[in-house]
Each structure stands twice: as structure tokens, then as C-alpha cells.
Amino acid sequence: MQKNVRKGTAETEDKDMGMFSRKDLIRLFAPLLVEQLLAVLVGMADVVMVAAVGETAVSGVALVDSISVLVIQVLSAMATGGAVVCSQYIGKKKPDQACRAAGQLVLITAALSLFIAAVAFIGNRHLLRLIFGSVETAVMDNAQTYFWFTAMSYPFLALYNSGAALFRSMGNSKVSMKVSLAMNAINVAGNALCVFGLHMGVEGVAIPTLVSRLFAAVVMVFLVRNPKNSIRVDRLGQMIPQPDMIKKILAVGIPSGLENGMFQFGKIALQSLVSTLGTASIAGYAVATNLVTFQYLPGVALGLGLITIVGQCVGAGEPEQAKSYTRKVIAVNYGLLLIICTCMAVFRSRVVGIYNLSPEASVLAQKLLLAHSCGMVLWPLAFALPNTLRAGLDAKFTMMVSVFSMWVFRIGLGYVFVRGLHMSVLGIWYAMFVDWIFRLVVFVWRFKGFTARVHQV
């Protein structure tokens, strides 16, 4: 009997600490970490497999991936807008309103992704030429093929992202993890079969990506219809345009989309700068960029969870709890980064060696990886922390700061360092670190006044 009393007391104390118990946080964050890990590993597997075809294939895929990341970021921003609105309604205990927001989120992301896919189909090679200029013919041919297949997958990716955001808003990130596991398993198995078994070249990476995203979209649409969900989309009527709800979602989605879009446009501009430095620089930069996504993994996963936690706290009128949870999550981010970045810096030669690059490209990739591992001490406060501000409907501010910092510091200084000071491709990342420092200072200052600025839907 005494044991049961102690257990009950411990559970009560755990809940009394805030809206979310330790178990609640683990249930939310653990699947998100696994999901992000899967995404990173599959991205690495894609590059490793296509590397077997040659450096021109690696370079072609890298060029298109920079565009695809832009599309993904814009669609994710819309999903973030929906997640913030749904989370706040859950915190307010208004599930009917949350369901209304869910239907409008699906409508917005589906329409936007179809439009983007149409532009990609129509533009294709001309669009690639416009963005990246003159590159080797073999690189452009591979890029065109890869772009065509990935463009077809954008609408399916949008449906998956929207469904995943809705389940995260409910605190059920395990669903998106399981669907992601199946999606990535299909992708990797398809890559192995098409590249090594059927010798399909760059198509062998593109087609499995399309098939896996189609599968994920179908499964997610089926799951989000479940009447047992507190947030669900089970009627076509929910997707009839509702201006008031669309406005609330876009109040977060548009600033976040512009922020992410401008951020990725900036990276594409820098990719164009890299493309003028030769194939070895393109390949080395592509591999290093692919590897460092592993370092972003904890922050991206924890940031997604913060949207849910802060959104529900704000909806419930508990902004101080939102700040407290944010500090804990950032601390966990730093602990995970210490382990990951140390390992990658120490074993960088072996990690880069997996990609079978030329000696020149390999050395460059190792230098980039070491520099990035050291610079990641700045990242959590510059990129994970702003999720708290967005969930408190302060997305316009994060957008203005991010766009300014991106174009002035990362791009402006990037060109100065590479073209003016001849620092090679390393200069791009040194400029990036200056960008991170500026963001960190401004966002920490803004976070201190979070309680006074927070807004509800």
C-alpha cells in the first residue's frame, strides 16, 4: 500500500511541474528524434548510392536537392502554421475549432504543392539554367532527370507533412515516426534495387523517392480520418475555404514560409557560387552539406516538439510554462550536440570516405565538416529557439530578422569571402557563422520578453 501511495505521489508531483510530465515529453520527442534520424540517414544513403554512378550524378542531384529543400521548407512552414493554430485550440480545449483548422491546412498545402509542381514541370531545364547558370552538360542532364521525378512527389509530400503536423499537435508524434519508417524503408530498398540491381543511374534514386512519398501520403490521409483522433479531417466539407481560419494559419505560415523560402533562396544563390569553383568543390560541398544535416537532427526534432508544447501552453494561458519548457529543450539540444559534433569531428575522414570522392573533394569535405562541427555551438539559440516565438504568434519578427541576416551576412559576406578574399568554399561557411551569431543575439533578446508579447489565436 505504501508503495502505491509513493507511486501516486510521484506521478502527481511530475504533473504538478507543468502541463506536460516527463513521460509526456519523452513520448513527444523520442519519435521525432527517430523520424529525423531516419530522414538524415536516407538522405545520406541517397548520396552514397548515386555516388556509385559518378561525381556528375552527385553534383546533379545536389543541385536539384537545393531546390527541393526550398519546396519542402515552404510546405513545412504552412504545416507549422496549421500546427500552431491546432495546438493553441487544443490548449484552449476547443477540438472542433482544431478540426476546422486541420481541414484548411490540408486545403492550403495541397493547392500550394500542386502549383509548385506545375511550375517545376513547365520550367524544368530552363529553370535549372536560370538558377545555376552554365554547368557541365552531364551534370545538367542528371539534374533535369532528377528534378522531373521529384517534382511529381511534391503534392504527396505536402499531404504527408500536413498529416504529420496534425498528429504532432495532438502530442502523438509516434504516428508520423511509423509512417516515416515505412516511407524511408521503401526509399532505401528501392534505391538499392534500382541503382545496384537495375543499374538505372540517377533515375534509380528519383523513382523510389516518388513511390515512397506516394505511399506515405496515402497512409497519412487514411490515418488522419480516424474518428478517435481529437484532430481529424474526415469530411470533404472541412476543406471548403473558410477565410477566417485560413487567415489564422497564414498568419504563421506566410512569415515562416517567406523566412524559409528566402533562407533556401540564399542557399541556392550560394550553391550557384559554389558551382563556379569546379566539380570537386561542388561534390565536396554537397557531401559536407549532406553530412551536417546529422548535426541539425536534434534541433530540428526538438524544435518541432516545441511548436506543440508552446502552442498548447499559450492556448491555455501559461506563457511562463512555455518559457520554462523552452529552456529545458534547448539544454537537451546542447547535450546531444556535444556528443554528435565531437564524434563527427574526430572521425571525419572515415565518414567522408564512405562517399568515394576524389582526393581533392574529400579533403575539402573534411575541412568543411570540422568547421561546421565547431560552429554548431551557435545553432540551437539561432534556430531552435525561434520556434517558441512562432508558436506565440511572433512569426513576423522571426521572418524579418532571418531574412535580413541571411542576405546581409550569409550571402553578402559569402561573396566577399569567396570572390574578394579568395577563401574558397570555406568562406561560405565562415559567413554562415556570422549569420548565426546575429540571429542568436536578437532571438535571445526577444525571448526574454516572450511573456509580454505572446498572442492567442
Beta strands, then each sheet from edge to edge (+ up, - down):
end
